């Protein structure tokens, strides 16, 4: 999964720990795990799909002005919970 930090102006940060903690928390919120009863090991039960392009009635998922390098759309499917989470960013440059 992707995460962007620093914003469009690429602000510099000396301490990366808050960013790593945030990404770890997001990952835990987005992806489900369960313990395998026979091995006792944790297994990821979520399926993550990356959507790279979609066109619809109201235009494109990522407009032409969006930065393709920093834009993303993930669908996190939880089959046991019958739940889908969308993690999406269409990154627009400032200049």
Order of alpha helices (4+ residues) and beta strands (2+ residues): alpha-beta-beta-beta-beta-beta-beta-beta
